[in-house]
């Protein structure tokens, strides 16, 4: 009887312990779906549509219509962003009236470096730089954020940078389906020497995202025999993209692939 009682008590303790305080632990799926718990590098996450939510907007247009963008007259809710506003776009398509806001943070110090009593560095500092793209749509006289894209470049005691290439930013409707495609080109690096910057090109259409990576061409000197570091590229899932998207991204690549010192 004593053994039975002890076993019963033990079972109750285990059950209560497993219940905890009634709050379910977050798993990987929860974190991906939560806009308040975004991972540092969003390249893979964006592919799953984790930062995208379907919102049908107002003021629809059956064909893509580019509207004036004035960064000084943004709706108040859109003025809450990280970093400095660089550029943006305003358009209408089958999903309604939309805005895109591009920002950069510059260098952010995450952790200060440590030195010993003689002044030698014993623990290097940690820094990062971020570039953000915020997508908004108008709905019932309000504005809803339906997507966020970003690049976060983490670094140590070196030069760090993340921003957008102005020649690699377009709003198009290449497949003529009445939905805008947004092309973004991230320029980013963590470097201390004369080496080319990194490029990440993304083409976004609603929940779809195509991405490629590369490094820029870098020419050292102006003479004909100047040393040149050639550009490199990996096409990523653009190999599976529609032909019109492939042609477009090749054209964008030619515009951004050379770093000018």
C-alpha positions as CSV (number, residue, x, y, z in Angstrom):
1,X,0.0,0.0,0.0
2,X,2.9,2.4,0.9
3,X,4.5,1.6,-2.5
4,X,1.2,2.4,-4.3
5,X,0.9,5.7,-2.4
6,X,4.4,6.8,-3.1
7,X,4.0,6.0,-6.8
8,X,0.8,8.0,-6.9
9,X,2.5,11.0,-5.3
10,X,5.4,10.8,-7.7
11,X,3.0,10.7,-10.7
12,X,1.3,13.9,-9.4
13,X,4.6,15.7,-8.9
14,X,5.8,14.8,-12.4
15,X,2.4,15.9,-13.9
16,X,2.5,19.3,-12.1
17,X,6.1,19.9,-13.1
18,X,5.3,19.3,-16.7
19,X,2.4,21.8,-16.6
20,X,4.7,24.5,-15.3
21,X,2.8,27.9,-15.2
22,X,0.5,27.0,-18.1
23,X,2.6,28.9,-20.7
24,X,3.8,26.9,-23.7
25,X,7.4,27.1,-24.6
26,X,8.2,28.8,-27.9
27,X,9.5,26.4,-30.5
28,X,11.2,27.2,-33.8
29,X,7.9,27.7,-35.6
30,X,6.7,30.2,-33.0
31,X,9.8,32.3,-33.4
32,X,9.6,32.3,-37.2
33,X,6.0,33.4,-37.1
34,X,6.5,36.2,-34.5
35,X,7.4,39.7,-35.8
36,X,8.8,40.6,-32.3
37,X,11.3,37.7,-32.3
38,X,13.2,38.1,-35.6
39,X,16.5,36.3,-36.1
40,X,19.6,38.1,-37.0
41,X,20.0,36.9,-40.6
42,X,16.7,36.8,-42.4
43,X,17.8,35.3,-45.7
44,X,16.5,31.8,-45.0
45,X,13.5,33.0,-43.0
46,X,12.3,35.3,-45.8
47,X,12.2,32.2,-48.1
48,X,9.6,30.6,-45.9
49,X,7.4,33.7,-45.9
50,X,7.8,34.0,-42.1
51,X,8.0,37.8,-42.3
52,X,5.0,38.1,-44.7
53,X,1.4,38.2,-43.9
54,X,-1.5,38.3,-46.5
55,X,-3.3,41.6,-46.3
56,X,-5.8,42.7,-49.0
57,X,-5.5,46.5,-49.3
58,X,-7.7,49.3,-50.6
59,X,-7.5,51.4,-53.8
60,X,-6.6,48.5,-56.0
61,X,-5.3,48.9,-59.6
62,X,-5.4,46.1,-62.1
63,X,-2.1,47.3,-63.5
64,X,1.0,48.4,-61.6
65,X,0.8,52.2,-61.1
66,X,3.9,54.0,-59.7
67,X,2.9,56.9,-57.4
68,X,4.9,59.8,-56.0
69,X,7.0,59.0,-52.9
70,X,7.6,61.9,-50.5
71,X,9.7,60.8,-47.5
72,X,8.8,64.0,-45.7
73,X,5.0,63.3,-45.9
74,X,4.8,59.7,-44.7
75,X,1.8,58.7,-42.6
76,X,2.7,58.9,-38.9
77,X,2.6,55.2,-38.3
78,X,5.3,54.7,-41.0
79,X,7.7,57.0,-39.3
80,X,8.6,54.4,-36.7
81,X,11.6,52.6,-38.2
82,X,15.1,51.7,-37.3
83,X,18.0,53.8,-38.5
84,X,18.0,56.6,-41.1
85,X,15.5,56.8,-44.0
86,X,17.3,56.4,-47.3
87,X,14.7,55.9,-50.0
88,X,11.3,54.4,-50.7
89,X,8.5,53.8,-53.1
90,X,4.7,54.2,-53.4
91,X,2.6,52.3,-55.8
92,X,-0.8,50.6,-56.5
93,X,-1.4,47.1,-57.9
94,X,-4.0,44.3,-57.5
95,X,-3.3,44.2,-53.8
96,X,-4.0,47.9,-53.2
97,X,-2.0,51.1,-52.4
98,X,1.4,50.3,-50.9
99,X,4.6,51.9,-49.6
100,X,8.1,50.6,-49.1
101,X,10.6,52.3,-46.8
102,X,14.4,51.6,-46.9
103,X,16.6,52.5,-43.9
104,X,20.1,51.9,-42.6
105,X,21.4,52.0,-39.1
106,X,25.1,52.6,-39.6
107,X,27.6,50.9,-37.2
108,X,26.1,49.7,-33.9
109,X,28.4,48.8,-31.0
110,X,27.1,45.6,-29.4
111,X,29.9,45.1,-27.0
112,X,32.9,47.1,-26.0
113,X,36.4,45.6,-26.3
114,X,38.5,44.9,-23.2
115,X,42.2,45.6,-22.6
116,X,44.6,44.4,-20.0
117,X,46.7,46.6,-17.7
118,X,49.3,47.1,-20.4
119,X,46.7,48.3,-22.9
120,X,46.8,45.2,-25.1
121,X,43.4,44.1,-26.5
122,X,42.3,40.9,-24.7
123,X,38.7,40.8,-26.0
124,X,37.8,42.5,-29.3
125,X,34.6,44.7,-29.6
126,X,31.5,43.4,-31.3
127,X,29.7,45.6,-33.9
128,X,26.9,45.2,-36.5
129,X,25.2,47.2,-39.2
130,X,21.6,46.8,-40.4
131,X,19.6,47.7,-43.5
132,X,15.8,47.4,-43.3
133,X,12.9,47.3,-45.8
134,X,9.4,48.0,-44.5
135,X,6.3,47.1,-46.6
136,X,3.0,48.9,-45.9
137,X,-0.5,48.7,-47.4
138,X,-3.5,51.0,-46.9
139,X,-6.6,49.3,-45.5
140,X,-9.8,50.9,-44.2
141,X,-8.2,54.3,-43.7
142,X,-5.4,52.8,-41.8
143,X,-2.0,51.3,-42.7
144,X,-0.9,47.8,-42.1
145,X,2.7,46.5,-42.1
146,X,2.6,43.2,-44.1
147,X,6.3,42.4,-44.7
148,X,9.8,43.2,-43.4
149,X,13.0,42.4,-45.1
150,X,16.5,43.1,-43.8
151,X,20.2,42.4,-43.8
152,X,22.3,42.4,-40.6
153,X,26.0,42.3,-40.9
154,X,27.8,41.3,-37.7
155,X,31.5,42.2,-37.2
156,X,34.3,42.4,-34.7
157,X,36.9,45.2,-34.5
158,X,36.8,45.7,-38.3
159,X,34.9,48.1,-40.6
160,X,31.2,47.1,-40.8
161,X,28.6,48.3,-43.3
162,X,25.1,47.4,-44.5
163,X,22.9,49.5,-46.9
164,X,21.1,49.5,-50.2
165,X,22.6,50.1,-53.7
166,X,20.6,52.8,-55.3
167,X,21.1,51.3,-58.8
168,X,19.7,48.0,-57.6
169,X,16.3,49.1,-56.4
170,X,13.3,48.7,-58.7
171,X,9.5,48.3,-58.7
172,X,8.3,46.3,-61.7
173,X,5.6,44.0,-63.0
174,X,7.7,41.7,-65.2
175,X,5.3,38.8,-65.5
176,X,2.3,41.2,-66.1
177,X,0.1,39.7,-63.4
178,X,-0.9,43.0,-61.8
179,X,1.3,42.4,-58.7
180,X,4.5,44.4,-58.1
181,X,7.9,42.8,-57.9
182,X,10.4,44.7,-55.6
183,X,14.1,44.3,-56.3
184,X,16.5,45.1,-53.5
185,X,20.3,45.1,-53.6
186,X,22.0,44.9,-50.2
187,X,25.6,46.1,-50.0
188,X,27.4,44.8,-46.9
189,X,30.8,44.0,-45.6
190,X,33.0,43.3,-42.5
191,X,36.5,44.1,-43.6
192,X,39.8,45.8,-42.7
193,X,41.7,45.6,-46.0
194,X,41.1,46.5,-49.6
195,X,38.7,43.7,-50.5
196,X,35.4,43.9,-52.4
197,X,32.1,44.4,-50.7
198,X,29.4,41.7,-50.7
199,X,26.2,41.9,-52.7
200,X,22.8,40.3,-51.9
201,X,20.1,40.7,-54.5
202,X,16.5,39.9,-53.7
203,X,13.4,40.0,-55.9
204,X,10.1,39.9,-53.9
205,X,6.6,39.4,-55.2
206,X,4.1,39.0,-52.4
207,X,5.1,35.8,-50.5
208,X,7.7,34.8,-53.1
209,X,11.4,35.6,-52.7
210,X,14.3,35.0,-55.0
211,X,17.8,35.6,-53.8
212,X,21.4,35.6,-55.1
213,X,24.7,36.5,-53.6
214,X,28.0,37.8,-55.0
215,X,31.1,40.0,-54.5
216,X,31.8,43.1,-56.4
217,X,34.5,43.7,-58.9
218,X,37.3,45.9,-57.5
219,X,39.9,47.7,-59.6
220,X,43.0,49.0,-57.9
221,X,44.4,51.9,-59.9
222,X,43.4,53.7,-63.1
223,X,46.0,52.3,-65.5
224,X,45.3,49.6,-68.0
225,X,47.5,47.2,-66.1
226,X,45.8,48.0,-62.8
227,X,45.1,45.0,-60.5
228,X,41.5,43.8,-60.7
229,X,39.6,41.5,-58.3
230,X,36.9,40.0,-60.5
231,X,33.3,39.9,-59.4
232,X,31.8,36.6,-58.3
233,X,28.1,35.5,-58.1
234,X,26.0,32.6,-57.0
235,X,22.5,32.6,-58.5
236,X,20.8,30.9,-55.7
237,X,17.1,30.1,-56.4
238,X,17.0,32.5,-59.3
239,X,17.9,29.3,-61.3
240,X,14.3,28.3,-60.7
241,X,12.8,31.8,-61.3
242,X,10.7,32.8,-64.4
243,X,12.7,33.8,-67.4
244,X,11.7,37.5,-67.1
245,X,12.9,37.5,-63.5
246,X,16.3,36.0,-64.5
247,X,16.8,38.6,-67.3
248,X,15.9,41.4,-64.9
249,X,18.3,40.3,-62.2
250,X,21.1,39.9,-64.8
251,X,20.5,43.5,-65.8
252,X,20.6,44.7,-62.2
253,X,23.8,42.7,-61.5
254,X,25.5,44.6,-64.4
255,X,24.6,47.9,-62.7
256,X,25.8,47.0,-59.3
257,X,28.7,44.6,-59.7
258,X,31.5,47.1,-59.8
259,X,32.7,48.8,-56.6
260,X,34.0,52.3,-57.2
261,X,36.7,53.3,-54.7
